[in-house]
């Protein structure tokens, strides 16, 4: 299941080959701990094209320019490959005022969302120098996935593996790592395919957690006809679960699910919808959130959405590395408005919230007194930033947006929608279309009926994604 080719002219080195073999095995089979020695491994859902780029012809090249040259030569020629795994990179933590050529090259090669690089963040997370624990290039990428490693505490809780490098990333991709997968530790080593083909190899590292994510991204694309590398990236981040319910610099957005079915699947009370589109800077777009009306239910509802964009990198200015972003504003109820009192009013309240559909008499009374409604319904997210400094502080130029909102009662929602505002930095040649993908999940927490079928019935323009079984992919 592996096709090997040399991308450099140097002779093979056994230690490098062992590492590459183990990475390829992780891509194909994952952690072998669950298999007995007598078992035959299953047929993997993906195949691997392995490009040998080590050892370097010039051992004094700390920035791995020879590796980068090979990437620039081979990647554009292989349109058939949608996902590239990088379990290597230059040593040393990233610097805010310097962009590695490695990072810039892979961001440029994925600037339209046509391919995805999955990058290990590095193994210096326990370095004595705190500053050296930060992620290593090219994990500071903005168009791809940077993967850290988790392991288990004695009680089974998932935590960052001590060696896994930490964030934050650079401007445009501050949440790093994006996600984490199992990478092992001394107590729980990663079981890998040995180089001799007969024995297991035991090791730890982000070199082996990254392939777990890359394999799932490739499987998503292979099993779903409409899935693109950009959609796979959005889905993986969207499905990641953080133990503390919020992102941080150790686990990023969280731990990826164990299977593609968990990443892509819906249930009767939990519906995920995908959108993919492109926009011009300064455009606005309205995106309907598929919440079904009229259900016999008034329990809690959770709504989660993830936006991933593919943007042209700006290799000249480190503070303006992303050239585009999307500002998102969420409106949970199309009929809920803030009314403001007229100037000179004696009213104790200067503003009040009313539903123009269910509180028509109160609305009319205020209008008769000169009260004026806001132009738009009440927002839940309230993303109104006044200046560039506030945008930066709130990660507004990041290429990924992940948010969730919760409602105690289903009745609080009525035709909810997102307004998307495409922005650019007014940089030359940055005014072209840029591509984005959105995953939205609506979870009717305690609903016992079939919200999934009702969603398809009401939103009949939605297309049901047919996810092929693994056997179908293997046969093809």
C-alpha positions, 0 to 999 in steps of 0.5 A: 500500500506504499509507493516509494520514490526518491525526491533527493539524490542522497543515499538512504539512511537506516534511521531515517528510513525507520522513521519514514516507515513508521510514519507510513504505517501510522497512516495506514493502520494507526496505533497497532496496540489493539492488535494481537501478534497473531492477527492480520492487519485490515486492508487500509482505507488509504494508500501512501505515496512516500517521497524520501527527502532525507538525509540532506545532501548538505548536512549544514542546511538547518532550514531544510531548503533541500526538502522545500525544493523537493516539495515545490518540485513534486507537489504541483505535479501530483494533482491526484494527491489531496493530502500531504503529511509532514512529520518533519521540519526545521528545529527550533520554535517559530518567531513572530517576526520571521516566516520560515520559507517552509511555512510560506511554501506550503501555505502558497501551495494550499492557498485555494484549498486545493490540497491539505498539508497535515503538519506535526508541531514538534517534540520540544514541548518539555524543553528546559527553555520555555520559549523553545516549547513553542510550535516549530515550522511549518506548523505555523501554517494558516491554510493547513492542519497543525497536529499535536499529541495527547496521551493518557493520565493514570485515570484515563483522562486525555492530556497533552503529551509532555513533549508535544509543542505548544502554541500560540501560532502566528498572526492568522493562525493563533490557535495552534495546534489545530487539533491533537491525536494520540502520540504516545508517552513512556507509559503508553507508547505508540505501537508502530510497524517495524522496519524489519516487517516482522516486529513492532516498533515502540516510539512516541511523538507528533510524527505519529499523531499527525498521520492519524489526522492525515489519514482521516482527512484523506478518508473523508475525501475518498468516501465523500464525493463532495468533500474537498481538502478545505471541507476535510479541514473544516470538519476535522476542526469542527468535530474536535472535542476539548476536555475544557470546552474551549481552545487553548495552546496545549490541545488547540481545538481538541482531540479528534474523534476515533473514526470518520463516521463520528466526524461526518455522521448525523443522528436523529437529534443532531444534524450537521450541514456543510457549505462550500463557497467562494467570496470576494473581499467586502462582500456580505453573505447570509447563511441560513442555519437549518433549525426546524420550526414547529417541533413538539419540543422546548428543551435546550438546543446547541448550535456550533459552527466552524469556518475554514478559509483558504487565503493567499499568504503574505510572505513579506509582512509577518503581522499581515500574513493572512490576506483575507478573513471572514467576520461572522455575526449570528442572529438567533431569532429573525423577529427579535429586535431592540427598540430604542426610546426617542430623544427626550423620552421620560421612559426609565428604559432607554431600550427594550427587546421585543418580538415583532411577531409574538408581541405585536401590540407592545411593538405598536405601542412603542412605535406610536410613542416614537420608539425606533427598532434597530435595523437588524435583529438581536445578535447572539455573537455580537461581533462588533469590533471598532478598530484593527487592534481589536480585530487582532486581539480577537483573532479576527484575521485567523483562517479558522473560526469555531464558535458555539452557542447554547439556548435553554429553550428551543422557542428562543430560536426562529429562522436563525442565520449567519451574516458573513462579511469577507474582508481583505487587508487591501494588499495588492493582488489580494482582491481575488475570490477566496474559498471557504467551507463551513460546518454547522451542527444543530443539536436538539439535546433532549429531543426524542423525535427525528429532527434529521428527517424533518430538516431534510423535509423543510430544507429541501434544497439540502443534498444528503451526502452519501458517505461510501462504506470503507469496503466500497472505497477499497473495491474501487 
